[in-house]
């Protein structure tokens, strides 16, 4: 079956990928097309933007956390019933965890995706010619279908940019003008109603700019390819009888689509809100993902019924997996950005704090017993965890120790790492 498949890449981070992707998703969705979004890398915020833009869950494609076979399988699985598939790249097109490895370009090669190269034209014009030429010829497996320019100041400016495309034998699909309002909303607003409203207006304005200045029909035509069928994928073990409760609200929403699908294969998934609900659903396992608990500390702390329910469940031997913000929720307390300290579930004998915020970021490998898990760490908070040992040896993408721990208390397993278990058995965590 033929359909349009394209990957939005850029010459560098900050090149406008998220703005262009959100606008394109919204524009195609408003045309009545079934648009399937994907995201290169481990980002769980851009994927939420994608869903708000087009109404479909976005899927992460990551060659550190999963195999090439799995990435192909995911792309084929989620693209099957779509009319158009849009993949947003990460960083610069060839930037990976080790040279090109893990980059948007490698994902483009693995899935046979034509690349739309988004070039930031701010403060330059014809000089983009050698840049475009280099991207087109650097790697023979990467198909640069054409260019869209960003931050274009005027028609005169665009004329010089288009000449650069002509002189490098590269198709130019159009441009995004300089529009002050087209700035991505803060990635740390959370999915509040106010933030969703701002993003909705932002996506619509980006869609209007694309419709006015980019030849969408030609771009889709140039990027229409035949979808492969990936037949060599072996799914994880299935368990059909479990009841799994997943925290999902403004404070806890950093999840990977395929992780949730794996949980659904194991049984019935029910969502609950640690902010609003007073009790947890009947469950054989609770999953507390990351998110923005630091922005909802008064609400979380004042919901004493839920805190007690979580604590009682943990102390009675209930199985809990908690990541980053979810792990912080299980601490004795969290000291917020305002300096105030708020009581939490008191399951783990540690305190978390937003004081002296410092970014901890990067891929992680966890060796737990005889099993290997991959994941990603992204947080500004810290914990005083001297009282607890780690049940895992945790290293970064280069094999260096990180100092990060994975905690266990009874059947509670918690840590800062956002784990990916799309092609592994997450239940083996409890076998050690």
Buried (B, 14 or more C-beta within 10 A) or exposed (E): EEBBBBBBBBBEEEBBBBBBBBBBBBBBBBEEBBBBBBBBBBBBBBBBBBBBBBEBBBBBBBBBBBEEBBBBBBBBEBBEEBBBBBBBBBBBBBBBBEEBEBBBBBBBBBBBBBBBBBBBBBEBBEEBBEBBBEBBEEBEEBBBBBBBBBBBBEEEBBEBBBBBBEEBEBBBBBBBBBEEEBEBBEEEBBBEEEBBEBBEEBBBBBBBBBBEBBBBEBBBEBBEBEBEEBEEBEEBEEBEEBBBBBBBBBBBBBBBBBBBBBBEBBBBBBBBBBBEBEEBBEBBBBBBBBBBBBBBBEBBBEBEEBBBBBBEBBEEEBBBBBBBBBBBBBBBBBBBBEEEBBBBBBBBBBBBBBEEEEEBEBBBBBBBEEBEBBBBBBBBBBBEBEEBEBBBEBBBBEEEEBEBBBBBBEBBBBBBBBBBBBBBBBBBBEEE
